[in-house]
Amino acid sequence: MERQAKGKLLRINTLKGAYKGKWEEIRASHVIPPRRCYHSASIYKDSLIIYGGQDLSEGVFGDMWVFNLNRDMPSQERWFQVNGVGDCPGNLCRHTSIIYNDEMYIFGGTDGSAENNCVFILNFNGYYWRKISADIPAIDSHTTIVYNSKMIVFGGYIGGNLINDTYVFDISTNIWTLAIINDKPEERVDHTGVLYGNSMWIYGGKGIDGPLDDLWRLDIDNLLWTRIQYHGNSPGTVYGHTSCTYGDVMFIFGGTRDLLKETNEMYTYDFVNNNWVLIQTETLIDDPVTPVDVDHFNAKLKRKDHLEPGKITLYNGPPSPLQGRIKDKIPYSRDGHSASLYENYMIIFGGDRHQVSFNDLYSYSVQEKS
């Protein structure tokens, strides 16, 4: 099936059983976070919580933003910045965050010059931070999931070197363990990891020899990795993408296939049937960031003439005063963004395209089927 959407030709896979959700761009009133990529994002109750990230012109951020989600009253949806107290993580990008027992846990990342090996815990009652130091290597560009009272970390960089280690943090005791596993995925960064059942599932990433297209399952209870020989139309080699799960399905969006070859394709993986489906691909769409745009942006960097962080950045026009939810608005290709599941919606924020960052916010319904 093909349909025209605001000058864009969008192909939607309508195979039986395939998801075909709907996009909305969420434009909040008042201020919004500065443009960024490789931040962390978590959902707590009815809020999306963004921490840190980086931008080519501004460097690494140490700020925290909260967006209150309210589909029934979109005019009430807005961003606000929260200044926590205590041992804050400071400037940080390429870290991860998870929610456990009404607290947010941040691990790893880098401030641009030094990596972090501490766990920072935010208590939402008063937004108080505390820090747990550990005798493990500093890691960034990894992936993290939480299972029962354990935080599972796989892959990433240690001192600029790719790793394929699996670390387990016991939240109840604050003790780290390096899992000793013989057969495991190859070293990688910028992959994704999700929890389904009692397993961590990782896909893709960037390995020593380039982008990867493999799918692995970690049985957390027995600490056994298994490579999955899947079927269907998979995302192929990709890194800097995002993934989240809804029911028995994993959604993968965006990422980079090669240098300056970002994508906004969407794929689903059915855990039960071990099958991939491409549900969204775009063709004949003008690239929002042309070489001329990049040259112009770089020139602006040299002049320190930046757009105000409280405005929505549009590539083909000035900062926009529009607000509310814009239906059928599809995100541009990107990597380094975040994807978080809220009820039956996947919430996409930020990322970058050709090293030019975004601060836009999108919602994708993951429930509708053909």
C-alpha positions, -999 to 999 in steps of 0.1 A, spaced: 0 0 0 12 35 -8 -3 68 3 7 104 0 13 124 32 22 161 30 43 156 -1 59 124 12 53 90 -3 49 66 26 48 28 21 30 9 48 33 -29 50 -3 -42 52 5 -79 55 -19 -97 77 -8 -94 113 15 -64 106 13 -34 128 5 -1 110 3 25 137 -1 63 133 25 90 139 18 123 156 42 152 162 38 166 197 46 204 198 44 217 233 39 253 243 64 273 263 101 262 264 114 229 251 148 212 257 178 222 236 185 200 206 204 168 215 213 132 208 226 102 228 206 113 259 187 89 281 149 87 283 126 69 308 89 69 314 77 74 350 40 74 355 27 100 330 60 117 324 89 113 299 122 121 316 152 132 295 187 135 310 219 148 294 229 141 258 251 160 234 250 186 206 277 195 182 275 232 190 267 231 227 287 201 238 275 176 265 245 185 286 239 179 323 203 190 324 171 171 331 138 177 314 103 163 322 74 162 297 40 156 311 20 133 287 -17 140 284 -34 128 253 -68 138 265 -57 174 269 -28 181 245 -29 218 253 -17 209 288 13 190 276 45 208 282 82 205 291 97 218 323 133 216 335 140 200 369 171 208 390 178 179 412 197 180 445 224 158 459 251 140 439 239 148 403 254 130 374 266 163 358 273 165 321 267 131 305 259 115 272 259 79 258 246 67 292 215 46 300 186 50 324 160 26 338 132 29 363 129 6 393 107 10 424 99 47 418 135 56 412 156 63 381 190 46 377 216 62 354 248 43 346 278 49 324 283 75 297 309 102 292 312 139 297 332 141 265 366 137 281 361 110 309 338 80 311 316 73 341 315 41 361 291 52 388 254 46 393 233 77 400 199 71 415 172 97 414 144 96 440 113 112 425 102 124 459 121 157 460 142 148 430 171 139 452 202 122 437 226 98 453 257 82 438 270 46 441 307 42 432 319 9 420 351 -9 412 342 -17 376 354 -2 343 338 30 330 315 22 301 296 42 275 275 35 244 262 3 260 226 -10 265 208 -17 298 176 -34 309 162 -42 343 149 -76 353 135 -82 388 161 -65 410 190 -67 386 203 -42 360 219 -59 331 245 -41 310 259 -53 277 286 -41 253 298 -5 248 332 12 250 358 8 277 386 33 272 377 36 235 378 -2 230 346 -22 220 336 -49 245 312 -78 246 310 -82 284 278 -86 304 277 -68 338 250 -74 364 242 -48 391 221 -61 420 199 -32 430 191 -48 464 228 -50 474 245 -24 452 270 -51 441 283 -55 405 292 -88 390 309 -96 357 290 -125 342 314 -152 330 299 -164 297 318 -184 270 296 -180 239 285 -145 235 279 -118 208 308 -100 193 320 -67 206 297 -37 198 284 -3 206 252 17 198 231 -15 197 197 -18 214 185 -41 242 150 -49 254 135 -72 280 110 -99 268 101 -128 292 132 -137 312 156 -126 285 175 -96 272 173 -93 234 199 -72 216 200 -62 179 226 -47 156 251 -20 167 285 -12 154 312 -38 157 349 -38 150 344 -44 113 313 -21 109 275 -22 114 259 -55 125 226 -72 118 225 -100 143 199 -108 170 208 -124 203 189 -136 234 204 -137 269 186 -161 293 191 -140 324 184 -167 349 210 -190 334 233 -164 319 233 -181 285 236 -162 251 219 -176 220 221 -162 185 186 -162 169 184 -173 133 154 -152 124 131 -150 93 115 -122 74 125 -87 63 149 -76 91 164 -41 96 197 -53 83 229 -36 95 221 -6 116 234 12 147 222 42 167 186 29 164 161 24 191 139 -5 201 110 -11 226 85 -39 231 47 -40 232 31 -74 239 50 -100 219 65 -76 194 97 -55 193 97 -23 174 129 -9 159 130 26 145 157 47 128 195 44 131 224 46 107 233 21 81 266 38 71 282 72 76 256 99 67 230 72 58 205 76 86 170 60 82 135 64 95 123 30 87 103 10 112 104 -28 117 86 -52 140 99 -85 153 74 -111 165 90 -130 194 66 -159 191 69 -164 153 105 -154 151 97 -131 121 106 -96 110 83 -73 91 91 -39 75 61 -17 84 73 17 72 98 29 46 99 62 28 109 70 -8 110 102 -29 113 123 2 134 154 2 163 151 26 157 177 54 194 182 58 212 189 25 249 195 21 241 232 18 223 230 51 253 214 68 276 240 54 253 267 66 250 251 100 288 248 103 291 285 94 266 294 121 287 274 146 317 295 138 297 327 144 282 313 176 249 323 161 227 295 174 190 291 174 174 296 208 171 263 227 135 271 236 123 270 200 114 240 178 140 236 151 127 232 115 152 226 87 131 243 60 119 273 80 123 295 111 116 283 146 79 274 148 53 287 172 29 258 164 17 236 193 -5 207 199 -5 173 181 0 172 144 -14 139 129 4 119 103 37 138 107 65 114 102 99 119 119 129 126 96 157 100 94 179 101 125 201 82 149 210 88 186 174 94 195 154 78 223 123 56 222 101 50 252 69 30 256 40 49 272 8 29 274 3 18 238 25 46 223 61 48 214 75 82 222 105 94 201 126 124 211 157 141 196 185 124 178 206 138 149 209 138 112 243 145 96 255 158 130 227 183 132 206 175 163 168 175 168 146 185 197 113 173 183 89 149 199 68 122 183 42 96 193 36 64 174 6 42 182 18 6 184 -16 -11 190 -34 -9 157 -32 -39 133 -43 -45 98 
